[in-house]
Amino acid sequence: MKQPTSIPRATDKLGVLMPGLGAVATTTIAGVMLARRGLAEPIGSLTQCATIRLGKRTDNNTPYLKDYLPLASLDQLVFGGWDIFPENAYESAAHAEVLESRHLDPIKDELSQVKAMKGAFNPEYVKRLNGTHVKEAKNKAELVEQLREDIRNFKKDNGLERVVAVWCGSTEIYVEPTEVHQSIEAFEKGLQANDPGISNSQLYGWACIQEGVPYANGSPNLSIEFPAAMALAKQKGVPLCGSDFKTGQTLMKTILAPGFKARMLGVQGWFSTNILGNRDGEVLDDPASFKTKEVSKLGALDHIFQPKTYPQLYGELYHKVRINYYPPRGDAKEGWDNIDIFGWLGYPMQIKVDFLCRDSILAAPIVLDLALFMDLAQRAGFSGIQEWLSFYFKSPMHAPELYPEHDLFIQHTKLKNTLRWMMGDETISHLGHEYYD
Ligand SMILES: NC(=O)c1ccc[n+]([C@@H]2O[C@H](COP(=O)([O-])OP(=O)(O)OC[C@H]3O[C@@H](n4cnc5c(N)ncnc54)[C@H](O)[C@@H]3O)[C@@H](O)[C@H]2O)c1
């Protein structure tokens, strides 16, 4: 990444396209509409709520990120998206039952204007859904062409110069990268030949990159996390980031685990189980989709604890993750963690966490921040993997020769230092010796 000399201001409107207009996407859109009318607060969003310290602690210079950075404002955002069901964003939000009518009623007309474009959908990648609002095409290459046309039309119809995309579609079955994912040419051929390794979310990722649209992957799907997509993104000057929004239980894990590790406390076992009843839960009830989620959820602890470096503390860690579909709960998930830790002389202790969270309420500010930061990244001239956005993901994308950074606090420092560096300000090391000279 090259340090930008200056970043152009966000003078025009910004399009935000979301494949998958379900619970997360509609909670995001509704929240932005409410916030810009002053009817609710965008809590949880760094771009809207956080400040950043510049210079020394004695300088008293801590502007809000939204004042410091040339970000698009909430008033400049124009939303669109695709889904395999024809509901508009209002109907879909009502169906998801995340937001109450006191929040949906005041914006009903505006939200109803966000209509789902037909989805690119081969049903074998999401077994629990029978989409009816889907594109017809002779092969996957043609589906990509149709998605590209949708993007161009969305820009034209709304008078947009810039668009970003955040995948908010369902979790697909577990797909590993194959030969077809290794180069641009192989992938293009695979699209023509309907290669089974190319899933629906990859079609969206490819179409976005081809159209110069930054793409963030909010699911654990293999969507853009392969060499062909990286190469195309570099060629087209497109920033990419993923994967899988870090919301409920994994957010807690990446807050707690760095604390245990910092205190050199051992961990023998970490059992995590969830009940949830939304459409995401229904999709994850299929073992093939759950496998994709499980792989994404299991990675964090291993990287934070470094069992090879600390075998006496974490070498025997037994980590288990369960997701149970339980319809009565809807989006109001409950996540339990039982953590078996040990301390001085090996004496055991237990910690129980019972997090009654709301998945989409935690995910929505992430979608908003990613949209604004990815647009900023593109104006700053960045392309390819945006590792500084790891803060938002369960499985952060990283250069092949690096291990991913999962510790939330390191991720947070990295995010803010990248912003300082991007703006030509000094990064902060927290050394602070000069205060005592
Ligand atoms: N809610 C969270 O906290 C959270 C956290 C991390 C990741 N995620 C991920 O975000 C995604 C969205 O979650 P959600 O709770 O909004 O789920 P949801 O089921 O409410 O919404 C997903 C939508 O995607 C649509 N869809 C599926 N395949 C599609 C395709 N090929 N094209 C267009 N639309 C398609 C579905 O019809 C559905 O409306 C999931 O992949 C989920 O795993 C969510």
The ligand as an SDF file (V2000), in Angstrom:
LIG
                    3D

 44 48  0  0  0  0  0  0  0  0999 V2000
  -26.2540  -11.3100   11.6530 N   0  0  0  0  0  0  0  0  0  0  0  0
  -24.9960  -11.3370   12.0320 C   0  0  0  0  0  0  0  0  0  0  0  0
  -24.6400  -10.9100   13.0870 O   0  0  0  0  0  0  0  0  0  0  0  0
  -23.9930  -11.9070   11.1200 C   0  0  0  0  0  0  0  0  0  0  0  0
  -22.7000  -12.0430   11.5920 C   0  0  0  0  0  0  0  0  0  0  0  0
  -21.7240  -12.5460   10.7620 C   0  0  0  0  0  0  0  0  0  0  0  0
  -22.0490  -12.8880    9.4790 C   0  0  0  0  0  0  0  0  0  0  0  0
  -23.3230  -12.7870    9.0450 N   0  0  0  0  0  0  0  0  0  0  0  0
  -23.6010  -13.2230    7.7050 C   0  0  0  0  0  0  0  0  0  0  0  0
  -24.2890  -12.2170    7.0040 O   0  0  0  0  0  0  0  0  0  0  0  0
  -25.1250  -12.8320    6.0650 C   0  0  0  0  0  0  0  0  0  0  0  0
  -26.5300  -12.2530    6.1720 C   0  0  0  0  0  0  0  0  0  0  0  0
  -27.0970  -12.5680    7.4340 O   0  0  0  0  0  0  0  0  0  0  0  0
  -28.6380  -12.2750    7.6960 P   0  0  0  0  0  0  0  0  0  0  0  0
  -28.8860  -12.5210    9.1400 O   0  0  0  0  0  0  0  0  0  0  0  0
  -29.0140  -10.9650    7.1060 O   0  0  0  0  0  0  0  0  0  0  0  0
  -29.3130  -13.4540    6.8610 O   0  0  0  0  0  0  0  0  0  0  0  0
  -30.7210  -13.4430    6.1050 P   0  0  0  0  0  0  0  0  0  0  0  0
  -31.0100  -14.8660    5.8190 O   0  0  0  0  0  0  0  0  0  0  0  0
  -31.7210  -12.6240    6.8230 O   0  0  0  0  0  0  0  0  0  0  0  0
  -30.3910  -12.6590    4.7470 O   0  0  0  0  0  0  0  0  0  0  0  0
  -29.6540  -13.2230    3.7110 C   0  0  0  0  0  0  0  0  0  0  0  0
  -30.3940  -12.9280    2.4270 C   0  0  0  0  0  0  0  0  0  0  0  0
  -29.5890  -13.3670    1.3380 O   0  0  0  0  0  0  0  0  0  0  0  0
  -30.4590  -13.8140    0.3360 C   0  0  0  0  0  0  0  0  0  0  0  0
  -29.6770  -14.5910   -0.6240 N   0  0  0  0  0  0  0  0  0  0  0  0
  -29.1810  -15.8360   -0.5200 C   0  0  0  0  0  0  0  0  0  0  0  0
  -28.4930  -16.1700   -1.6450 N   0  0  0  0  0  0  0  0  0  0  0  0
  -28.5540  -15.0930   -2.4590 C   0  0  0  0  0  0  0  0  0  0  0  0
  -28.0480  -14.8230   -3.7480 C   0  0  0  0  0  0  0  0  0  0  0  0
  -27.3260  -15.7170   -4.4140 N   0  0  0  0  0  0  0  0  0  0  0  0
  -28.3100  -13.6160   -4.3070 N   0  0  0  0  0  0  0  0  0  0  0  0
  -29.0420  -12.6790   -3.6390 C   0  0  0  0  0  0  0  0  0  0  0  0
  -29.5470  -12.8900   -2.4050 N   0  0  0  0  0  0  0  0  0  0  0  0
  -29.3050  -14.0760   -1.8240 C   0  0  0  0  0  0  0  0  0  0  0  0
  -31.5230  -14.5840    1.0980 C   0  0  0  0  0  0  0  0  0  0  0  0
  -32.7010  -14.7290    0.3580 O   0  0  0  0  0  0  0  0  0  0  0  0
  -31.7180  -13.6630    2.3100 C   0  0  0  0  0  0  0  0  0  0  0  0
  -32.7640  -12.7310    2.1300 O   0  0  0  0  0  0  0  0  0  0  0  0
  -25.0520  -14.3440    6.3030 C   0  0  0  0  0  0  0  0  0  0  0  0
  -24.1200  -14.9170    5.4090 O   0  0  0  0  0  0  0  0  0  0  0  0
  -24.5280  -14.4200    7.6890 C   0  0  0  0  0  0  0  0  0  0  0  0
  -23.8320  -15.6080    7.9630 O   0  0  0  0  0  0  0  0  0  0  0  0
  -24.3040  -12.2940    9.8380 C   0  0  0  0  0  0  0  0  0  0  0  0
  1  2  1  0
  2  3  2  0
  2  4  1  0
  4  5  1  0
  4 44  2  0
  5  6  2  0
  6  7  1  0
  7  8  2  0
  8  9  1  0
  8 44  1  0
  9 10  1  0
  9 42  1  0
 10 11  1  0
 11 12  1  0
 11 40  1  0
 12 13  1  0
 13 14  1  0
 14 15  2  0
 14 16  1  0
 14 17  1  0
 17 18  1  0
 18 19  2  0
 18 20  1  0
 18 21  1  0
 21 22  1  0
 22 23  1  0
 23 24  1  0
 23 38  1  0
 24 25  1  0
 25 26  1  0
 25 36  1  0
 26 27  1  0
 26 35  1  0
 27 28  2  0
 28 29  1  0
 29 30  1  0
 29 35  2  0
 30 31  1  0
 30 32  2  0
 32 33  1  0
 33 34  2  0
 34 35  1  0
 36 37  1  0
 36 38  1  0
 38 39  1  0
 40 41  1  0
 40 42  1  0
 42 43  1  0
M  CHG  2   8   1  16  -1
M  END
$$$$
